[in-house]
Amino acid sequence: MTESPQSVSRGTASGYPVVWKVPPQNRNFTGRKELLDKLRKGIVGDVTAVVAHAPEPVQGSKALHGLGGVGKTQMAIEYAYRYREHYDLVWWIPADQPGLVRSNLAQLAPKLGVPGSTMTSSEDAASAVLDKLRSGEPYRRWLLIFDNADEPEDLLPNIPPGPGHVLITSRNHEWERRVGTVAVDVFTREESVQFLGKRMRRSLSGADADRLAEALGDLPLALEQSAALQTEAGMSPEEYLKLLKERTSSVLDEGKPSEYPRSMSAAWELSVNKLKEQLPEAMELLRCCAFFGPEPIPRDLFRPVKGPVRPVVAELLADPLRLSRAFKRLGKYALIRMEAESGEGTVTGARTVQMHRLIQALLRDGLPPATQDEIRAEVHSLLAGAAPGDSADPANWPRYDALLAHVGPTRLADSERADVRGFALRILDYLMASGNYDVAHTHIERFLERWIADSGPRDMSVLRAQRVKGDLLRFLGRYDAAYELDLATLTAMRDVAGDEHREALVLRNGIGADLRGRGLFVEAREHDAESVELHRAVFGPDHARTLMAVNNLALDHGLNSDYRSARALLEEAFTTAQLAESAVSRGTVLNLWAGLSRMTRLCGDYVEACDIGEDALAYGQEQLDADHPRILLVQKDLAIARIRLGEAPEALEQAHDVHARYVRNFGIDHPGTLAAALCLANAFRVNDRIEEAFRLARDAMDRYPSLYGSDHPYYFGCASNVAVLLRVRGDLKGARELNERVIEGMKAKLGGGHHYVLTVAVNLASDLAALGDL
């Protein structure tokens, strides 16, 4: 697949769109010509659906609806292949789990040229993708396919208006009220006969095909099951029809749920019974697959693992040849599909196993509750065994994304096993690291509700999940709520595991961040000083976790205007990181390097600060994406150092670039964006572009309270910059009044001897002198 997002008038030379992610085409697809023509005309005609609470109508949206097994998904796949030359982008999005829709959209970000998409949060990347699609840049001819959507309200916010097309498959008739719809029914008799003749790959009389179609109600999925069984078992139509009649009566006697088509239940049971006769161990593998979600399952997940696995399945997992034979038999009976995965965000060369949700439901419902619990525990073992170790490493994210689709359907939250909960917690860490905060919030709440009910509020897995929830609250700017939760969790952790437990130390770092976020710089320094000593005692002085704790303490010293102590700490930690035998992440090294540049500048050594900052930036750009938040922070600090050094034009160019990239990647209200806006305002000021400086600084001042409150030191720092610009613009009285408010607020928050307070006092003296009041 071509990587460049450049706009083209047609797809690639291969006949496929430039951007393409669609399941493989069904070589046995049959008929549906009128429905496909109707669908094409509806989409091309820009059918408009007015969406409640949406500012714009959704153009070109079309929904396919019908009962399970009629072939909605296959028809959508066929539409994508048949009309692929009319699109430059076609993207398939499983929609049965609404919380995962945005992460699937986010995978489009690098294909659309979204800057920094590999390091941007999934939420921000998905929003950027929707903006790109709305604008038609770089592609106007796009098609999004949302497969198996349920409630319109869950999906509509993620359907972009714009020049492209949207196709939705659903069993929910509510879509008829929202978008243009095409109702998909069972095959016509002619289509059924044609399909059977193509699928069975042997001579079949028209009469036999008609009788089979009649008995199976022309349901495509049931016809597929029937053809597969007859082909693989060498069964004649007469034999099959006889068995089907017997089985259908039994199904009626057993009172199968009405949502399962009778023909489907009977056809399925014939295939299953034959499988039991020929290869019983394959039947147990099929049951295992039935307890995953309906999304693709990584094939290499099926291997020997720790944890409970039924003996028959354990033997299969330990014997690759038998396992392969069992999967092959399941595929021949059309009970599963095995495909090679391709496309963005997949593991290169990976294969997947997928099972229709209707077959899964039939299998599960036919088992007693105790057996269901046993197999579900087996699936949990396979999921836990397939998870990579470091969930924060972007290289592992495609794997975690594939596993995430099965967390809800497998009822992972119900397990009380330590290894399964450990996997669940790694899923949360992955979601947080990748910035998928909405999905993280959903799973955190689900895990906590169930785990507290099962194990009580002081269980270690509960406390670890609460620690992640505190991280989430902090990332969302809810510092008070994060602090209260973190403090309560730490108290419980100390009682349960002691002060020196790894999780307690991780949580301590979070509390320090909470205190800084609340503007309590003195309290943060006291807290982090104790945390550093504990880290050194537990991990040693050169461990990566200890170095991060030192970095946080240095940050506290800087915020308390003790710049020389902060610089000394960072110099020592940076040297230790370079010599450390244990692994220290690139991010930790860059944090220390950037902090050292900042504290050197605050100590007044502007030349050295620029030198260190340039080295840090060069290192970061070698290691990380150019729009990674750490890179942007280094670049912003370097621009400030250049302002102090008097390199005004260079500082302005750099400040302008970093601010634009913050806005583009994180939005205008992100804390980093506001800090970059102040940097750019100061760069404008030293380049005598006063009005631009004032507008930018004033806008930032208006935005700060929504993040931190109006009594936070960061807000006062922003306001003091605005006061300087008021004086330069000639509003001496306004500058004086603002500085008076700022200095009183800062004294109350930081004390009279803080560097911030002294700086504002100098500015206020300048105001008074200019007014003749000094």
N, C-alpha and C positions, 0 to 999 in steps of 0.2 A: 504494500500500500504506500502510495506516495506520501511523503512526510510534509512537503511544503504546503502552506495554506494559501498559496497564490490563487487568485481567481482565474477560472478558465471557462470557456464557453461550452465545452463538453468534458466528458470524463477522460480517463486515461486511455492509452492506446489499446489496452486489453479489453476495452468496452465496459469497464466498471467505473463507477464514480471515483473521484479523487479520494474521498473519505467514505469508507464502506464497512459496516459491521451488521451483518444479517446472517441468521442461521443458514446452513446449507439447503439448497433447493431440493425439493422432493421429486425424484425422477419419475415417480408414479402419479404425480399430480394429474388429475383428470377433470375435464369439464369446467364448469363455473364461468363459461365465457360471458353469459349475459350479466352475471354479477360483477365480473371484473370490468366489463365495459361500463356498467352503471357506476362502479366505484371510480373509474378513471374520469368519466365525464363529470361526476360530482366534484372531485378534487380539482380538476383543471378549471372547472367553472367557478372556482373560488366560492364554494358554498359557505355562507356566513352563519355562524351561531352566535347569538348574543349571550354572553356569559354573565351571570349575576355578579355584581360587585366588581366587574372588570372595567377598566377605563376604555378598553378598545375591544371590538369584536374579534373573535378568533377566525381568521381567514383560512380557507382551504382545509377545514377539519372534517373528518369523516369517521364514523364509528361503524364497525362491524359487530353485530350482536347476534347471539343465538345460544342454544343449549350446549353443554359440554360434549365434545366429540364430533361436532358437525364439520369441523375443519376451518374454523375462523383463523387460527394461527397459520395453517398451511396456505390459506388464501392470501393472507397478508404477505407471507414470504414469497409466494408466486407473483404477487403484484410488484414487489420490490425488484425481483429479477426480470420480470417481463418489461418493465418500464424504466430500467436502470439508466438507459442512455439519456433520459430526460432530466437526470439529476447529477449534481456535482457532489452531493453529500447525502448518504442514507444511513441512518443510525437506529438500531434496534434497542428498545429499552423495556426490560421486564417491569411490569407495573403492578403485580399482585401484592407487593409489599411497598406501600406508598413511601415509607421512610427511606427506601433505597433508590427512589427515582432520581433524586438530585445528585447522588453520587455517580449514577450512570450518566447523567448529563455532564457532570464535571469531567468525565473521561474524554469529552469532546474538546476540552479547553486547548490542549496543545495543537490539535488539528485546525483550530480556528485562529491560531496565533495569539492566544491570550497570554500576555507577558507574565512570566513567573508562575505559569500554571502548575509546574511540578512541585512548587513549594507553597502555593496558595491553598487556603482551606477549601474543602470540598464545597462548602456553602458559597464562598466567594467565587469559586471557579464556576459553579452552576449558574450563578447570577450573571457572571460575565458571558457565559455561553448563551443564555437567553437573550442578553442584550445584542450579542453578535448576530444571532438568528433574526431578531426583530429588524435590525438594520440592513440585513442582507450582505454583510461584509464578513469574510471575503467571498461568501457564496450566497447567491440569491436563490438558486435552484436546490433547495434542500427538502428532505423528507424525514420526519421523525415517526417511528412506529412504536406505539405504547401497547404492549401485549398483555392481555388479561387484566385490564383495569376493572375496578369495581365501582366505588362511589365517585361520581363526577367531582364532588367537592374536594376530594383528596388529590385529584390530578389537574384540575383546571388551572391552578396557579402556575403550573409548570408547562403549560401549553402556550408557546409564544405566538403572538400575531406576527405578521410579516409576509414576505413574498413567497415563502415555502409552503409545504403541505404537511398535514398531520393525519396519521391513520391510527385508529384505536380499535383494539378488539376487546369485547366484553360480553359477559352473560347478563349484564344488568340493563334492563329495558329503560331505566331512568335516563340513559344517554339520548333517547329519542327526543327528550325535551330540551337538550342542550346543543346538539350538533346534528348535521345531516347524517342519516343512518342508512345502512344497507343491511337488511335482515338476511342472515345466512341460515338456511334450513338444511334438512338432509338432502342427499343426492336425489336428483330425478332418477327414474328407473333406468333410463338410457345411460346416465352417468355411472350408475352402480354397475351395470353390465359391462360397460367399457373399462371401468376401474378393475373389476375382477379379472377380466381377460388380460389386462396389462400386468397386474400384480402376481398372478399365479404362474405366469411364464410356462403355461402348457395349454393344450387344446381344451377348451371349455365350451360346451354347447350353449346356445342362446337360452334354451329352456332351463338348463341347470343354473346358469347365471341368474336368470329371472327368479327362480325358486329360492336361491340363496339370498338374493336382494330382498325378496318379499319377507323371508323368515327373519332377516336381520334389520328390517325396518329402514333400509337404505341409509343407515347411519355410517358415515365414513370410518370412524374408529373401529366399529364392530366389523365392518367389511375387511379392514386391514387385519384384524385379529384372525378372522376366518380364513383369509387367503394364506396368511403366514402358517397357520396350523396345518391346513390341507397340504401345502407345499412341502413343509418340513417333515410331516408325518406320513406322507404318501397316501393320504386319506382321500377317498372318492367323495364327490358331492353327496351321494346317497348316504354314505356312512356319516358324514358330518351332519346332514340334516336330521338323521335319526337321533344322533346324540344331542343335537341342539334342541330338538323337541322334548326329549326327556329332561334335559337340564333346565329348559325354560319353565316347565311345570314345577320343577323343584324350586326354582327361584321364586315363583309365585307363592308356593307353599311356605317358603321361608320368610315371606314378607319383606323383601328387600326394600330399602328406602325409595320413595317415589322419584327422587332426583336422579337416580341411576336408571337410564333407559333399560328396559327389560332385555332387549336384544343384546345390549352391551354386556350386561351381567352374565347372561348365558354364554355368549361367545367367549368372554374372558375366562369363565370357569372351565370351559372345554380346553382352552390353551393351557391353563394352569394344571389341570388334571393330567394332560399328556406330559407336561414338564415333570410332574411328580413321578410318573412312570419311568421316563427316560433318564432323567438326571436330577435326582432328589436334592442334591446339594445346591444346584442352580436355583431351586425353589427358595431355599433359605437365603440365598444371596438376593433374590428378587424381593423377599420380604424386608430385608435390610434396606434396600433402595427405597422401599415404600415409605420409610420413616424419615427420609431426608425431605427437603423442600423440593418443589417442582423445577427449580432452576438447575442448570448443569452442575454435576458433582465431579470434582477432579478425579480422574481415573486412578492417579497414583496415591489417592487417599486410602485405597484398599490394600493395606499391607499390615504385617504383624505389629500390634500395638500393645501397650500396657492397658490394664483395665479390663472389665468384664466383656467378653465376647463369647457367643455360643460356640460349643466345641466344633460343630460342623463348619461354621464360618471361619473359625480360627484355623482349621486345617486347610481350608481354601486359601486363606490369606498367606499361609506359609508355603504354598505350592503355586508359583506363578503360572505354570502350565495348566493346572486344573482350574485356576481362577480365570485364565484367559478362555478356556474352553467353556466354562459356565457363562461368562459374559457373552460369548459368541452365540451360544444357544438361546439366551434371552433375547438377543438382537434378532435372530432368525425367526423367533416366534412373535416378533414385533411388540414385545413387552417393554423393551427399552430402546433408546437410540444412543449409539456411540458415535461421537464426532470428534474431529481434530479441531481444537480451538484456534482461532486466528483473530487478529484485530487488536486494537489498542487496549492495553491494560491486562492482557492475558499472558500467561507464562509460555514462553516460546516452546513450540512443539507439544504443548500439553494436550491431552485427550480428556474428554468428559463423557459422563454417563448421564442420561436424562430419561425421566419416566413421566408419562402423562399423568396429570393430577387426578384424573378420573380413575385410572388404573390403581394409582396409589391409594385413593380413598376406598376402592373396592377391596383391596388387599387388607388394609388396616381394619376395616369394619368387619372383616370375616374372622378376626382373631379375638380370643378372650382377653380381657384386660390385663391379666398377669403376663401373658405372652407379649402384649403390646409394650408393657413396661420393660420387659427383658430386652426386646429388640431396640427400644429407644435408648436404653443404657448402652447397648452395643454401638449405636450410632454416635452417641456422645464420646465414647472411647476413640472412635475413628476420627472425629473432628479434633479432639484434643491432641491426638497423636500426629495430626497433619499440620499443626500450627508451628511456624518458624519461631525461633527463640526471641528475636528482637523485634517487637511490634512497632517500635519507633523508627526503624530503618526503612526508608522509602523503597529499597530494593525488595522488601517483603510485602509491601502493600497490595500488589495484585493477588498474592496468595490469600491474604486476609480478606480481601474484598470478595473472593470466590467463596470463602468459608462463611462470611457474614450473611449471605443469602439463606443459610440454613439454620441460623441461630434461633429465629422465631419459630419456624415450622417444626423444628425438632424439640421444642419446649425445653431449651437449655436451662432456662431459669429454674425449672422444677428440680434439677439435680442437686443433691446434697453432698456429692462427692467432691473432695478437695481438688482433684486434678481437673475436673470439669469446671469447677468454679474458677480455678486458675486460668483455664482457657478463656472463660467468659471475661475475666479481668484483663487478659491480654487483648481481647477484642475491644474493650473500652479504651485501653491505652492506644490501640491502633486508631480508633475513631478520633480520639483527642489529638494525636500527633498529626493526623491527616486533615484535621480541621472540620470533620463531619459532625458538628456540634449538635444538630437537631436529632440525628440518629443516636448519637451518644446519650443525649438526654432521655430519649425513649427507652433505651436499654438499661440505663442506670436506674431509672424509676422502676422498671419491671423487675430487675434483679433485686433491688433493695426491698421492694414490697414482698416478694416471695421468700427471699432469704431471711428477712427479719421474722416472717411468720413461721418459717421452718426451724430456724436456728437461734432466734433471739437477737437483740440489738448489739450484743457484745461479741458475737462471732467474728473471727478475724476476717473472713471474706466480706462480711457486712461492713466492717470498718475500712477495709481497703476500697470497697466501692464508694463509701462516703468520702474517702480521700479524693477519688477521681471526681466526685460530684463537686467537692470544694474547688478543685482545679477548674472545672467548667464554670462555676459561678464567678470565679476570679476572671477568667478569660472574657466573660460577658460583662465585666465591669461592675459586678455586684459584690463589692469588696466587703461590705459589712456582713452580708449573708454568708459569704465564704469564710470570713474570720470566725463567726459564731459556730458554724458547722465544723470547721477545722479544729477549733479549740476543744469542742465537745468530743470530737473523734480522737484527738490526741490524749485527752484525759482517759478515755476508755482504753486506748491502746497501751498506755503506760500500765494500767491495772492488769491488762490481759497478758502483755508480752514484755513489758519493761521499757525503760528509756532507750535502751541500746538496740532495739529491734530495727531491722532495716526499714520497715514501713514507717516506724515512728520517726526515723531520721528524715526520710523523704517528706513526710508530713510537716516536720519542723521547717524545712525550707519553704514549703507552701505558706506557712503562717507568717514567716518573715516577709514574703511577697504581699500577703494580705495587709500587713501593717504598713508597708511602704505605699500600697495602693490607697490606704486610708489617710495618708499624710502623717503617720506617726513615726517619724524618722528616728527619734531617740529610742523609742521602744523597740523598733526593728533592729537597731544596732545592738542593744542589750540581748535581745533574743538570739540573733545570729552569732554573736560572740560565744554564747553558750553552745550553740549548735556546732560551731567549728570545733570546739574542744571535744565534743562527743564524737564527731566524725573522725577526728584524728585518733581517738582512743579505739574506735571500732574498726575503721578501715585502714588506718595508717596515713601518714602525711602526703603520700604521692598518689593516692587513689583518686580516680576521676570524680567520685562523689564528694570527697573532701575538697578537691580543688574548686568544685562548683560552690560549695558552702563558703569557701574563702572568697570567691568572686562576689557572692551575695553580701558578705560582711564588708568588703571593700566598697561596694555600692552604697551601703549604709553610711560608711565613713564619709564618702563623698557628699551624700545628701545632708549630712550634718556639718558640712564645710570643713572637714578635717581631711583636706586633699592630700597632704603629705603621708599621712598614715595609710590612706587608701592606695596611694602610688606604691608605697613600700610593700604592702601586702600583694599587690598585683605583680610587681617585679619578681618577688619570691615565688609566687604561684606559677607565673609564666615560665620561669626557669625550671621549676620542678616538673611542669607538664612536658617540657622538651626532653627532660632526662628520665622521665618516669618509665619504669619497666611495664607497668600495667597499661592497658589500652586507655587512651584518652581521646575522646571523640573530636572530630574536626570542629564541631560546634563549640565545644568547651575551649579549645585552643583559641578560636576566633573571639569568643567572649572575653577571655583574659587579655588578648592582644588589643581588642577595641577598648576595653576598660582602661588599659594602661595608657593608650593614646589620650583618652578623655581626661584622666587624672593628671597626666603630664601637662595638658593644656590648662587645666584649672589651677595648676601650680605656677602658671605663668611662663612656662618654657614652650613658646609657640613654635619655634623652629623644630625642636625635637618632637613635639606633638605631631607636626605635619609629617616628619620623617617616619615616625612610628605608624601613624595612620595610613600613609601610603603603602608601607610594607604590609600592614594588616589587610588593607583592601586588596592588594595583589594576591596575598595568600588566600583570602576568602573567595576571590573570583576564580582561582584555580580549583578550589574544592567544592564550591556550591554554585547554585543557579544565580545568575546576575540579579534577580529580583527577590532572592531570599531575604527575609526580614533582617537577618544579621548583617548581610551585605549593605542593605539600605541604612542601617544604623551606623555602620562604620563610615559610609559615605557622608551621611549627615554630619557626624562629628568632625570629619575631615574638612567639610565646608566651613564649619564654625571656627576651626583652628586657622583656616586661611583668612577668614574675616579678621580674626585677632592679629594675624601676621601682617595684614595690610594688603593681601592679594585679592583686592575687591573683584576684579573681573572674573578671575578663576573661581572664586568662591560663589559668585552669582551663577555661573554656568553649572557648577556642580549642585548647588542648592536647588536650582530650577529643575534639573534632571531628577534628583532624588524625590522632590515633592511630587512631580508628575507621576513617577512610578509608584509612590505610596498611594496616591489617589486612584490610579488605574488598578492597582492590585487589591487594595484594602478598603477603599471608599473614603469619603471626606471626613467622617467622624471617628476614624480609627485613632487611638492614642498616638501611634507613630506618625500618622498623617498630620495631626495637629502640631506635634513637635517639629516636623519638617516644615510646616507652614510658618512657624516662628523663625526658623532658620532662614527661610527664603525671604521673609519680611525684613530681617536684619541685613541680608545680602542686598536687597533692594535699597535699603536706607543708606548703606555705605557707598552705594553706586548712585546716590542722589536721585533715586526714583521713589520719592517720598509718598506720593499718593497711592501707588501700587503697594508699597509697604504698609501704609495705614489700613487700606481696605482689607488686606490679607490678615494682618494682626488683629484687627477689630472683629473680623469674622471668626477667627480662632477663639478670641475671648468670649464671644457669644456661645460657642460650642462647648467650651471646657466644663461649665457647670453640669451639663447633662452626663458627663463621664465621672467627674470627681466631686462635684458639689462646689458651692461658691466660697467655701472657706478652706480650700485645699491649697497648699503651697504652690502647686503647679498652676493653678488658676491665678494666684497672686503674681507669679513670675510672668505669666502672659500679660496680665494687666499692667505690670510695670513697663513692659515693652511698648504697650499702647500709649502709656503716659509719656514716654520719651518721644514718640512720634507726634503726640499732641503738641508738645513744646516746640518741636522742629517746625510744625505747621503754623505756629504762632498762637496757639490756644493755650496761653500760659496758665490762665485760671483753671481750665479743664485739666491740664496736666497736674497742677498742684493738688486739686481736689482728689483726683484719682490716686496720686501717690500717697496722700494722707490716709486714704482708706486702705491702701495696700499695706502701708507700714504698720498700721494698727493691727490689721489682720495677721500679718506675718509675725509680729511680736507675740501675739496671743498664741500662735501655733508653734513657733520655733524658738522664741526667746529673743532678747534684744541683741545678743552677741553673734547671731548667725550671719554668715556672709551675705545671704540674700537680703537680710534686713539692712545691713550696712550699705549694700549697693543701692537699695531704694532710698536710704537716707541721703546718700550723695546726690541722687537724682532730685530728691525733694529740695535739697539745698540749692541746686541749680535753678529750680523753679522759683524759689523764694528770691534768689539773687536777681533773676531776670525781672521779677515783679517789684523789686526794690524793697522787699520785706525782710531781707536778711540782716 
